[in-house]
Amino acid sequence: MAADRKTAIVTGAASGIGRSMALGLARSGINVMAVDRNASALAQVEQSAAGFPGAFHGFAADLAQQESFDAIVAATLAKFGAIDILVNNAGIGQAAVKPDARNNPIRFWEITPELWSRFLAVNATAPIMMARAVLPHMLKANKGRVITVTTSLGTMVREGYLLYGSSKAAAESSMAVLAADLVGTGVTANVLVPGGVTNTALVGENAGDPAKMLQPDIMVPPLLWLVSDSADSVSARRFIAADWDTSLPDAQAAEKAGAPIAWLGIARMPIEPK
């Protein structure tokens, strides 16, 4: 195993976007600790990565359980000796509550405390706590990348999307705070989103023709750039994979697909006493 090979943790790696990103990283020569609560699906992904330049190891964990975060970090350090990249991808969608949620919205007043707690635990708390668990090691090394998959800004405010949209908005806000706290440390924090309905199980029923949806592999080119040396100084940005033009040089593609992490483009800091 190459001593200079980077190591990434990818959560929600057994299917959909997480699977594509985990395999894309390993294919590029990065060691991957692939995390998912579905152990059998994770084993299948691990088989798909056999022979890739980057080593690939699956770790079954439920990110709704607080003991998972330190366990994932400990397993990664034991296996690879370092943590250079965290990809917060694991998420729960509204189809987990109503398979037809796109046509049969989950109204604000239908939300129970249990549902709200469940979505917050996976979509908001888990990215924060995973980042908290890896940061001591990144800060000590004076380098590292935290990349969190949130959702389109429109999804955060659309009707019937309190559970998914608001919990993802919390994750995005936390990454903006993290990026601000990390200034000068050598560690960066950014957001990466597909940019539209993506062909994964998370979208549920009645989401449209899968062939016309965005495909999970769309996330790989911007991800590989974000973890490259070329993006060392890139932080507090959100990138839309659907806008990433692979025909352009990476720097130009990043400029086209990137914007300030929400909501820095419109944020006004509060008036404070002098």
N, C-alpha and C positions, 0 to 999 in steps of 0.2 A: 504494500500500500504506500503510495507516494506520500512523503512526509509533508509536502507543501500543498496537499490537496485540501480544499475547503470542505467543511461539513455543514450540512443544513438539516434543520428539523422542519418537517412539513406536516401540519395537522390536517385531518380529514383527507388522508392520502389514499384511501381504498377505492375511491370512485370519483367520477366527474372531474371537476377542475383540479382538485387536489391530486388525483392520480396522474393527470397530464403533467402538472408542474413537478411532481416528485420524479417521474420518469424522465422528464426533460432535463432536470438537474443532474441526475445520475448519468444520462446519456452524454452530457457535456463534461463529465469527469469529476463531478462534485459528489462527495459521500452524502448519503441521505438516510436519516432516521425518519422513517415513515410512520406516522401515528394515526390510529383510527380505532374506534371501539369495535369494529367488525373484523375480528381476527381472521376469519376464513377468507374474506375478500382481500384483506391485506396480504395474506399468504400468496394469493394469486397474482397480485401486483408484484410481489417480490420475485416470483418466478419470471414475470415479464421482463424484469430488470437484469436477469442473469446474463453475464457476459458484458455488461455495460462498463465503461471505464471507471465510473464512480461506484463504490461499494453501496449496497442497498440493504437496509435492515428494517424489518417491521417491528413495531412495538404497539401492542394493544392497550388502549387506555380510554377511559371515559372522562372527557374534559369537564363534565358537570360535577366531578368529584375533586375536591380541592387537593387531595393527596397526589393526584396525577401529575401535577406540574413539576414538583421536585423529582418525582420518579422518572419522568421523561428525561429531564436534564441529567440525572445520575446515570441513566442507561446510555445516553448519548456520549457522555464523557468516558464511561467505562469502555464503550465500543470504539470510539474514534479519537478520544483525547482532547477534543476541542469543540466549540460551537461558534461558527462564523456567521450563520444565517438562520433566521427564524422566519418561516412562512406561516402566518396565522390564516388558515383557510377553513378549518372546521366550522360548520354552521348548520343551523336547523331552519327549514323553510316552512311556510304556512301550509304546504301540502301535508305536513306531518299532523296537522290538526284537521284540515278538510282537504281531501285529495282534489276537490274541485274549487278550491278557494279563489281561483282567478275569476270564475263565473258566479261564485256564491261567497261573496266577501265575508270575512270575519269582522263584524262591526265592533267598534270601540266598546260598546256596552256589553258585548258578549265575552269579553276577556275576563278570565278568572285570575285570581292571585297566583294560582299554581302554574297556569300557562305563561303568565308574564315572567315569573321567576325562572321557568325553564328556558325561555328564549334569552333572557338576560344572561343566564349562566353560560350558555354555549356561545352566543353571538357577541356578547360584550365582555363579560367577566373573564372568559377563557383567554382571549387575546391579551388582555391586560396582565393576567396572572402568568401566562407563558412568557411574556416579555419581561416581567419582573423576575422570573426564575432564571432567564438566560443572561440578563444584563450584567450581573456581577462578573461573569466570565468575559463578556465582551468588553466591559469597561477596563478590566485588568489588562486585556490585550490591546487596548486602544484602537479597536476596530470591530466592526460587526454591522449586520444589516437586519432590520426588523421590517418585514413586509406583510401588510395585513390586507386581506381581501374583504372589502365592505360591499357596497352596492351602489347603483346609480343614485344620484341625489334625488331624482324624481321619485324613485321607489320609497325614499325615506318620508315622503309627504303625501303619498297617494292614498285614496280612500281604501279602507279595509286592510291597511298594512301596518297597523300599530305594532304588532308582534315583531315582524321581520324588519320593517323599515326603521322603527325607533331604536331597536336593539343594535342594528348596524350603524345607525347614526351615533350611538354612544361609542361604538368601537372606533369610528372615524375621529370623533372628538378626542378620544384618548390618545390616538396616534399623533394628532396635532400638538397636544400637550407634551407627549413624549419627545417629539422632534425638537420642541423648544427647550426642553430640559437637557437634551443631548448635545446642544451646540458646543463645539470645541472638544468633544470627547473622542472623535473618530468613529463613533457609532451613529448610524442614520436610521430614520423611521419614515416609511412611505406607505402609500395605499395603492393597491392595484385592483381594478374592477374590470369585468368583461365588457360592460357597456350596453348590455341588452339581454334578452331572454336567451339563456344558454342551454344546450341539450344535455341536461343532467336530471337525475331523479328529483332534485329539489324543487323543480318547477311544477310538478304535479300534473293533473289532468287538464285538458283543454288549453294547453299553452301554445298550440299551433303545430305546424308541420316540423318535425325534428330536423328535416333536411334544410329548412329555411332558417333555423335558429343559429345563433353563434355556436361554434364547436369548442369544446374545452381546450384544445391545443392552441387556441388563439392567445392564451395567457403566457405561453412559453417564451416567445421572442422578447417581450418587455421584461419578463422575469429574469432571463439570462443577462440582459443588459444591466438590470438593477443590481445584480450580484457581482458584476464584473468590476475590474479596477477602474474602468471609465466612469463609473457612477460613484466613485469614492466620496465626492462632495455633494451628492444629490440627497436632499432631505426635505421633509415637510412638503412633499409633492404627492399628487394623485395622478395615476396614469390609467387611461382608458384603452384596454387592449384592442377594441374594435377600431380605434383610430390609429393604431400602430401600423405604419406603412413599411412592410418588410423590403420594399424596393428602394428605400432611402437608406443612407448611412445611419447608424444607430443614433447618433447625436441629433440628427434632423428628425428622425422618427420620434424620439423622446420629446423634442420640442413641440411637435405636432400633436402628440397624444397626451401631453402633460399639462397640469394646471396646479395652482396652489392647493394644498390639502384643504378640505372644507373645514372651516369656512373662512379661511384667511383672505380669500379674494374680496370678501365683502365685510369682514369683521371690523367693527369699531371698538377700540378698547374703552372701557368705562372711564368717565371723568373721576379723578381721584383728588383728594385735597393735597395741596402742595406741602 
